[in-house]
């Protein structure tokens, strides 16, 4: 009887645990848009993934690629292994797509000029890729949406302005409108075209409405945003105006300074900031949400929920942007414009919970909100995306979510445009891996470049020259999941924020303070140097490099610093003038005797680009280094941790022959970097090792500048 009761109790406990298991979104795969190019095509051309939709069975994705003038299709029958289905020429610039039945409805811009706009609606068989119909829309299309029952399609005809004409201001004729067409037997009936007139409605330039985004609710009502006019209109399928109202404004507080660079100080305000919404999504038949990206005079960095009668029921204020800040995705270079810039949006119900997915275009991150109560949205997750997410599509019947990321950095040697795939399932959120959420004050952070393990269980990290006006030491609690930045220590000189630093390494001084290594860049008047700072971050001593070392100087200086028995060791990232090919120096400095020395380290020959060292850390009987190439995504080859016996770390005098140390591979980090379901990032920059042999690794997100903003902080146990 007791055994049976115990078993029953255990079974109930297991059942309860299963019932209460957290459901989360996690990225499981990514797809690079050049993969859809045909064999022999020039893959060096810029491509993109902008607006994205899914087939009704959820097995095929279709996205617009305006640089190539195509739509691309992806087979996600196996969502963890997406496969290319090729591109389809559109005869113009595709701007948006939606799918009903077996047909993709694609808005295509064919305009000769801003003053003579034109466009068409192409209909494409989703299975064969064949174009099966075409309707002239009479203007330049932007957003495309379908009614829930597939009976009609509506298109925002923006007739966008020329930003180089008239100081980029509206009015610039002709005015835009909303196109509405019946769908019969899977095709739009061109003869049924209705052009819904939106002139005379907005308070701002009423003669030139520029519709931006449309969506249709279950009652067949169309909501449209007029971004430049800061206005919202609700129509019926006949094109009659049911209601219209201003998108309004909001007062923003605790935002980053509007004219600074290289520092994150959330102390300023923007009062009466126009929302100027971009995307809009119905939540139910009575409520919709707008993403307040902004354009000419606005951008409130937020989202707002309205009833369709114009009643405002919720505004996120600065909370979404602060969430972007806390996960390290705040785009500092956009502080004088629209900050985190929410633009795209998706809404769907997963497992009985209604979710809104809000995309930060410049922060390259997506916020997942529970909208069970439209008047009280709850932020549940922040998801990593590729660079500049533009569109999203939910596939709830398969528990999948997909984002399309438009930025392609082929011209800068960076990552290509990507489509990212996420799964909704039981389990912990894999991202973020590092956050400042929960700190006593709002801490902006990014560009983590060096780390050291403290004796107090904390990890101490520094940022690099991207934040040149705000060098900091971050205190990280690695015992939390995600790891938490609990405090930021300002690096100061004479009571002021230190400048002309490029901090790439940090180590303990054994007395409660730190030694910092500055990589230096003489072209920007940033010296190669070592800095001794106290526990409060005050610089107490600066050590310049000796002439024997500077004789071969190049820009790529110290990347990491560690201390062994009172002697500092610094890794030089790449070859200097006196180094043999594929060899770099490990430089020593004794603060007591002021003696310098070095050994040499043989690094891998690059398959492409360059290979260098980005960190050095002493532990036990070895010195550990991070060796990496500067390649990203599929091009990445070398992201590894090696170790060198301490017995070989015997410095020889500078200026003469230097011994070459041996190395042993400890860990290939590429499988780790792939485990987050995205592409392999290039900058593995931090390595901290605790006394028990736990190695913490971090990546540098370049301050979210031409970067996805993703920072990965993880650990493994040394043998």
ZAKOLBA-956864 format. One record per residue (C-alpha): x, y, z; residue in one letter. Coordinates in steps of 0.05 Angstrom, whole numbers, padded with zeros to 5 digits, always signed. Last residue first. Layout:
ZAKOLBA-956864
XYZA;...
END
This chain:
ZAKOLBA-956864
+00814+00366-00377X;+00786+00436-00380X;+00712+00444-00367X;+00669+00484-00415X;+00635+00551-00411X;+00591+00599-00449X;+00582+00672-00467X;+00556+00686-00537X;+00542+00758-00556X;+00496+00770-00615X;+00493+00841-00641X;+00479+00816-00712X;+00537+00858-00734X;+00548+00916-00782X;+00552+00958-00719X;+00520+00921-00661X;+00576+00945-00615X;+00625+00899-00650X;+00591+00837-00621X;+00653+00809-00587X;+00649+00736-00566X;+00657+00703-00499X;+00689+00641-00469X;+00688+00616-00397X;+00736+00559-00379X;+00721+00521-00315X;+00787+00492-00290X;+00772+00492-00215X;+00814+00555-00205X;+00772+00593-00256X;+00791+00605-00328X;+00772+00667-00368X;+00774+00671-00444X;+00748+00730-00484X;+00754+00750-00558X;+00719+00700-00603X;+00704+00748-00660X;+00680+00714-00724X;+00608+00693-00713X;+00588+00623-00738X;+00518+00627-00768X;+00455+00615-00728X;+00429+00554-00692X;+00459+00569-00624X;+00500+00504-00627X;+00541+00529-00686X;+00585+00571-00640X;+00600+00510-00596X;+00616+00468-00658X;+00664+00524-00680X;+00700+00527-00613X;+00752+00473-00627X;+00780+00457-00559X;+00847+00443-00525X;+00897+00441-00583X;+00969+00435-00560X;+01022+00486-00571X;+01098+00489-00573X;+01138+00552-00561X;+01183+00586-00612X;+01246+00616-00581X;+01263+00688-00599X;+01326+00712-00635X;+01344+00783-00619X;+01311+00851-00613X;+01274+00836-00549X;+01309+00793-00497X;+01285+00721-00490X;+01225+00704-00448X;+01218+00635-00417X;+01147+00610-00427X;+01169+00540-00446X;+01160+00512-00375X;+01091+00544-00374X;+01070+00492-00426X;+01028+00524-00481X;+00953+00513-00490X;+00907+00522-00549X;+00835+00545-00555X;+00806+00546-00625X;+00765+00587-00674X;+00798+00571-00741X;+00756+00553-00803X;+00701+00605-00813X;+00679+00613-00886X;+00610+00582-00873X;+00592+00639-00826X;+00647+00688-00810X;+00721+00694-00824X;+00770+00735-00784X;+00811+00674-00763X;+00819+00653-00691X;+00870+00631-00639X;+00850+00637-00567X;+00908+00626-00519X;+00920+00584-00457X;+00982+00587-00414X;+00997+00523-00379X;+01018+00489-00314X;+00957+00512-00275X;+00920+00568-00311X;+00946+00628-00349X;+00901+00665-00398X;+00916+00696-00467X;+00865+00724-00515X;+00854+00745-00588X;+00910+00712-00627X;+00912+00717-00702X;+00890+00686-00768X;+00879+00727-00831X;+00834+00730-00893X;+00824+00662-00925X;+00852+00592-00912X;+00896+00626-00860X;+00962+00594-00839X;+00954+00571-00767X;+00994+00604-00712X;+01066+00592-00691X;+01080+00628-00625X;+01143+00667-00610X;+01174+00684-00544X;+01183+00753-00513X;+01220+00799-00465X;+01213+00863-00426X;+01243+00882-00359X;+01210+00936-00316X;+01241+00901-00254X;+01178+00903-00212X;+01126+00909-00267X;+01156+00849-00304X;+01135+00851-00377X;+01128+00792-00424X;+01109+00790-00498X;+01078+00730-00534X;+01099+00746-00605X;+01068+00724-00670X;+01086+00674-00724X;+01049+00660-00789X;+01103+00692-00831X;+01166+00709-00792X;+01161+00768-00745X;+01203+00832-00750X;+01149+00875-00781X;+01094+00854-00733X;+01053+00791-00743X;+00984+00788-00714X;+00946+00792-00648X;+01004+00804-00600X;+00990+00763-00538X;+01010+00795-00472X;+01045+00763-00412X;+01052+00800-00346X;+01102+00775-00295X;+01085+00770-00221X;+01086+00695-00218X;+01046+00689-00283X;+00998+00746-00301X;+00952+00750-00361X;+00940+00799-00418X;+00897+00797-00480X;+00900+00822-00551X;+00961+00867-00553X;+00976+00902-00619X;+00950+00898-00690X;+00967+00966-00718X;+01038+00949-00735X;+01102+00960-00696X;+01169+00929-00717X;+01212+00981-00682X;+01159+00986-00627X;+01187+00925-00592X;+01259+00949-00586X;+01232+01019-00572X;+01198+00995-00508X;+01122+00996-00502X;+01087+01046-00457X;+01067+01032-00385X;+01012+01073-00353X;+01001+01075-00278X;+00945+01090-00229X;+00886+01089-00276X;+00822+01092-00233X;+00775+01033-00244X;+00749+01031-00173X;+00788+00967-00158X;+00853+01001-00179X;+00879+01008-00249X;+00946+00991-00280X;+00948+01006-00354X;+00991+00972-00408X;+01004+01007-00474X;+01000+01011-00549X;+00979+01083-00558X;+00914+01108-00589X;+00931+01167-00635X;+00881+01143-00688X;+00937+01124-00737X;+00976+01100-00676X;+00925+01045-00663X;+00931+01013-00595X;+00916+00943-00569X;+00907+00967-00498X;+00923+00915-00444X;+00893+00925-00375X;+00923+00906-00308X;+00873+00901-00252X;+00861+00918-00179X;+00849+00880-00114X;+00922+00868-00099X;+00937+00806-00141X;+00940+00848-00204X;+00881+00812-00237X;+00879+00808-00313X;+00846+00846-00369X;+00855+00847-00444X;+00831+00883-00507X;+00824+00955-00482X;+00830+01004-00539X;+00842+01068-00500X;+00848+01140-00525X;+00800+01164-00471X;+00793+01153-00396X;+00727+01176-00366X;+00744+01233-00319X;+00767+01231-00246X;+00840+01241-00262X;+00838+01182-00309X;+00778+01136-00307X;+00756+01066-00325X;+00682+01062-00305X;+00663+01000-00267X;+00599+00968-00292X;+00559+00924-00245X;+00516+00861-00242X;+00526+00835-00313X;+00488+00770-00309X;+00503+00701-00339X;+00440+00672-00369X;+00433+00630-00330X;+00465+00653-00266X;+00530+00625-00238X;+00571+00668-00287X;+00561+00732-00247X;+00594+00784-00291X;+00628+00849-00267X;+00639+00893-00327X;+00702+00937-00332X;+00689+00998-00373X;+00715+01046-00426X;+00662+01098-00441X;+00684+01150-00492X;+00717+01099-00537X;+00658+01052-00535X;+00679+01019-00601X;+00749+01021-00570X;+00740+00955-00533X;+00697+00932-00475X;+00725+00898-00413X;+00706+00835-00375X;+00712+00812-00302X;+00684+00743-00285X;+00658+00734-00214X;+00671+00676-00167X;+00706+00721-00116X;+00776+00701-00138X;+00763+00734-00204X;+00763+00701-00272X;+00791+00745-00328X;+00760+00771-00392X;+00775+00808-00457X;+00739+00841-00515X;+00665+00849-00499X;+00639+00896-00554X;+00573+00908-00519X;+00541+00940-00458X;+00486+00985-00433X;+00472+00979-00359X;+00405+01003-00331X;+00415+01009-00256X;+00410+00961-00198X;+00423+00902-00244X;+00366+00854-00257X;+00374+00851-00332X;+00447+00862-00351X;+00447+00802-00397X;+00493+00747-00423X;+00474+00681-00457X;+00411+00711-00486X;+00390+00662-00512X;+00383+00587-00502X;+00314+00594-00471X;+00301+00533-00428X;+00259+00475-00451X;+00192+00454-00479X;+00182+00473-00551X;+00171+00530-00600X;+00223+00523-00655X;+00260+00579-00689X;+00284+00588-00761X;+00329+00645-00785X;+00332+00670-00857X;+00399+00702-00874X;+00433+00758-00911X;+00507+00746-00920X;+00561+00756-00867X;+00618+00803-00876X;+00670+00819-00928X;+00647+00891-00931X;+00615+00885-01000X;+00584+00818-00980X;+00551+00851-00920X;+00479+00831-00936X;+00426+00862-00891X;+00355+00838-00902X;+00341+00789-00846X;+00279+00746-00853X;+00251+00715-00789X;+00217+00648-00780X;+00175+00618-00725X;+00157+00544-00719X;+00110+00503-00676X;+00088+00464-00737X;+00015+00486-00735X;+00040+00552-00706X;+00077+00573-00770X;+00094+00645-00754X;+00124+00692-00805X;+00173+00748-00796X;+00199+00807-00836X;+00253+00859-00835X;+00306+00832-00788X;+00368+00876-00795X;+00428+00830-00786X;+00410+00759-00766X;+00365+00745-00707X;+00375+00732-00634X;+00311+00723-00593X;+00289+00763-00533X;+00238+00727-00491X;+00174+00732-00450X;+00155+00806-00452X;+00085+00812-00423X;+00032+00853-00457X;-00018+00887-00411X;-00076+00921-00448X;-00077+00866-00502X;-00086+00814-00446X;-00064+00746-00473X;-00013+00785-00511X;+00049+00746-00490X;+00107+00784-00522X;+00168+00756-00558X;+00220+00810-00573X;+00263+00800-00634X;+00336+00821-00643X;+00378+00854-00697X;+00384+00919-00657X;+00376+00961-00720X;+00314+00925-00745X;+00285+00911-00676X;+00231+00860-00693X;+00169+00851-00650X;+00138+00781-00646X;+00068+00783-00616X;+00044+00720-00582X;-00026+00693-00566X;-00021+00632-00520X;-00063+00571-00535X;-00003+00527-00554X;+00023+00579-00602X;-00023+00636-00625X;+00003+00684-00678X;+00024+00756-00689X;+00082+00782-00730X;+00119+00848-00730X;+00171+00887-00768X;+00197+00957-00752X;+00222+00969-00681X;+00280+01019-00687X;+00329+01005-00630X;+00348+01078-00629X;+00309+01120-00679X;+00357+01175-00698X;+00411+01205-00654X;+00420+01140-00617X;+00428+01100-00681X;+00504+01093-00675X;+00493+01062-00606X;+00455+01002-00634X;+00430+00968-00570X;+00438+00893-00575X;+00473+00878-00510X;+00416+00837-00478X;+00400+00893-00429X;+00398+00947-00483X;+00345+00910-00524X;+00303+00903-00461X;+00312+00977-00450X;+00287+00990-00520X;+00225+00949-00507X;+00212+00985-00441X;+00221+01056-00466X;+00146+01070-00476X;+00110+01004-00487X;+00043+01036-00502X;-00023+01004-00484X;-00098+01013-00492X;-00102+01071-00541X;-00174+01081-00564X;-00177+01092-00639X;-00242+01055-00653X;-00200+00995-00676X;-00175+00987-00605X;-00102+01006-00602X;-00038+00973-00579X;+00027+01012-00584X;+00099+00991-00598X;+00163+01027-00580X;+00224+01063-00605X;+00183+01127-00610X;+00201+01139-00682X;+00187+01209-00706X;+00200+01267-00751X;+00214+01237-00820X;+00212+01162-00810X;+00191+01128-00746X;+00196+01055-00725X;+00134+01054-00681X;+00112+00982-00689X;+00035+00981-00687X;-00011+00933-00651X;-00084+00916-00666X;-00147+00905-00626X;-00221+00890-00640X;-00220+00830-00687X;-00161+00800-00650X;-00087+00818-00646X;-00088+00852-00715X;-00018+00869-00739X;+00014+00934-00760X;+00082+00949-00789X;+00112+01019-00796X;+00087+01069-00746X;+00103+01143-00744X;+00103+01147-00668X;+00112+01222-00660X;+00156+01240-00601X;+00121+01288-00554X;+00181+01292-00507X;+00248+01261-00523X;+00288+01248-00461X;+00361+01238-00439X;+00395+01197-00385X;+00409+01130-00417X;+00484+01137-00424X;+00516+01087-00472X;+00581+01114-00499X;+00619+01113-00565X;+00581+01165-00602X;+00540+01224-00579X;+00486+01266-00611X;+00420+01239-00585X;+00441+01215-00517X;+00413+01147-00499X;+00342+01142-00474X;+00317+01146-00402X;+00252+01182-00420X;+00207+01180-00481X;+00143+01220-00482X;+00092+01192-00531X;+00059+01212-00596X;-00005+01200-00634X;-00022+01148-00687X;-00074+01198-00710X;-00143+01171-00725X;-00185+01137-00778X;-00249+01097-00778X;-00293+01056-00824X;-00265+01084-00889X;-00297+01049-00948X;-00250+01008-00991X;-00300+00954-01008X;-00262+00905-00964X;-00275+00949-00904X;-00226+01002-00882X;-00190+01023-00818X;-00140+01080-00823X;-00080+01098-00781X;-00040+01164-00783X;+00030+01190-00770X;+00029+01220-00841X;+00098+01194-00858X;+00077+01125-00833X;+00007+01119-00860X;-00011+01053-00827X;-00067+01009-00855X;-00120+00967-00821X;-00165+00925-00864X;-00230+00894-00839X;-00249+00825-00864X;-00281+00806-00797X;-00224+00758-00782X;-00174+00815-00786X;-00135+00841-00847X;-00066+00874-00846X;-00034+00931-00884X;+00032+00968-00881X;+00062+01032-00908X;+00007+01075-00938X;+00036+01143-00960X;-00020+01195-00956X;-00006+01258-00996X;-00063+01308-00993X;-00070+01300-00917X;+00000+01327-00905X;-00001+01316-00829X;-00072+01320-00801X;-00089+01256-00836X;-00156+01242-00871X;-00160+01285-00934X;-00131+01232-00979X;-00140+01158-00964X;-00176+01137-01028X;-00186+01061-01033X;-00167+01038-01103X;-00213+00978-01118X;-00190+00925-01168X;-00245+00876-01186X;-00223+00871-01259X;-00156+00843-01237X;-00189+00782-01204X;-00133+00755-01161X;-00120+00681-01169X;-00132+00620-01126X;-00200+00603-01155X;-00225+00675-01145X;-00188+00726-01103X;-00221+00794-01101X;-00176+00855-01105X;-00163+00913-01058X;-00112+00969-01071X;-00098+01019-01016X;-00076+01089-01036X;-00015+01132-01046X;-00012+01205-01069X;+00024+01225-01132X;+00056+01270-01110X;+00110+01290-01061X;+00081+01322-00999X;+00123+01303-00962X;+00195+01318-00943X;+00262+01291-00966X;+00293+01360-00968X;+00249+01373-01028X;+00279+01315-01066X;+00334+01268-01042X;+00287+01226-01000X;+00244+01214-01060X;+00175+01197-01032X;+00140+01131-01035X;+00082+01115-01080X;+00057+01074-01021X;+00006+01028-01053X;-00011+00985-00993X;-00038+00921-01021X;-00101+00881-01005X;-00119+00810-01025X;-00188+00780-01024X;-00226+00716-01010X;-00169+00680-00975X;-00212+00665-00913X;-00165+00703-00867X;-00161+00761-00915X;-00094+00769-00950X;-00040+00821-00940X;+00012+00855-00984X;+00057+00913-00961X;+00092+00960-01009X;+00065+00970-01079X;+00085+01027-01126X;+00026+01049-01168X;-00026+01029-01220X;-00036+00959-01192X;-00031+00921-01257X;-00050+00849-01245X;-00010+00787-01262X;-00023+00712-01266X;+00005+00642-01263X;+00079+00654-01253X;+00109+00584-01246X;+00148+00566-01183X;+00122+00495-01188X;+00098+00485-01117X;+00082+00556-01095X;+00048+00574-01161X;+00063+00648-01168X;+00015+00707-01175X;+00046+00774-01190X;+00014+00839-01167X;+00040+00897-01207X;+00073+00964-01199X;+00079+01035-01224X;+00105+01102-01199X;+00116+01162-01245X;+00138+01217-01198X;+00184+01171-01158X;+00213+01145-01223X;+00208+01088-01273X;+00168+01047-01223X;+00164+00971-01232X;+00152+00954-01158X;+00127+00882-01149X;+00076+00859-01098X;+00076+00784-01095X;+00015+00739-01083X;+00039+00667-01072X;-00011+00615-01094X;-00023+00544-01069X;-00078+00562-01021X;-00065+00633-00998X;+00005+00662-00992X;+00031+00732-00978X;+00090+00770-01008X;+00121+00839-01003X;+00167+00887-01040X;+00190+00850-01103X;+00231+00897-01147X;+00218+00886-01221X;+00209+00830-01271X;+00196+00779-01216X;+00250+00727-01229X;+00242+00664-01187X;+00297+00640-01141X;+00316+00570-01121X;+00288+00514-01078X;+00344+00517-01027X;+00342+00467-00968X;+00330+00480-00894X;+00361+00428-00847X;+00334+00439-00777X;+00266+00453-00807X;+00262+00386-00843X;+00203+00401-00888X;+00234+00469-00889X;+00242+00476-00965X;+00263+00547-00981X;+00237+00592-01037X;+00267+00658-01062X;+00230+00715-01094X;+00269+00754-01145X;+00292+00824-01166X;+00363+00809-01142X;+00367+00870-01097X;+00293+00862-01079X;+00295+00793-01050X;+00225+00776-01026X;+00214+00712-00986X;+00179+00646-00995X;+00180+00590-00944X;+00157+00519-00956X;+00135+00464-00908X;+00083+00503-00869X;+00025+00466-00899X;-00007+00532-00919X;+00058+00556-00951X;+00098+00605-00911X;+00112+00680-00915X;+00173+00726-00915X;+00186+00800-00926X;+00259+00819-00931X;+00312+00768-00948X;+00370+00799-00986X;+00422+00793-01041X;+00483+00833-01060X;+00522+00802-01117X;+00585+00762-01100X;+00547+00698-01113X;+00554+00706-01188X;+00511+00650-01216X;+00545+00586-01239X;+00498+00540-01203X;+00433+00575-01188X;+00426+00623-01130X;+00384+00600-01072X;+00445+00588-01028X;+00460+00662-01035X;+00403+00673-00984X;+00439+00640-00925X;+00393+00595-00885X;+00392+00589-00810X;+00373+00534-00762X;+00347+00516-00693X;+00334+00582-00659X;+00297+00574-00593X;+00227+00594-00574X;+00203+00573-00505X;+00151+00531-00471X;+00164+00522-00396X;+00148+00455-00365X;+00088+00461-00318X;+00050+00401-00346X;+00113+00359-00347X;+00128+00375-00275X;+00057+00361-00255X;+00059+00294-00290X;+00125+00277-00257X;+00097+00295-00189X;+00034+00255-00203X;+00077+00195-00221X;+00118+00203-00158X;+00055+00207-00115X;+00027+00145-00149X;+00092+00108-00138X;+00093+00128-00065X;+00020+00108-00056X;+00034+00040-00088X;+00096+00030-00044X;+00056+00048+00018X;+00000+00000+00000X;
END
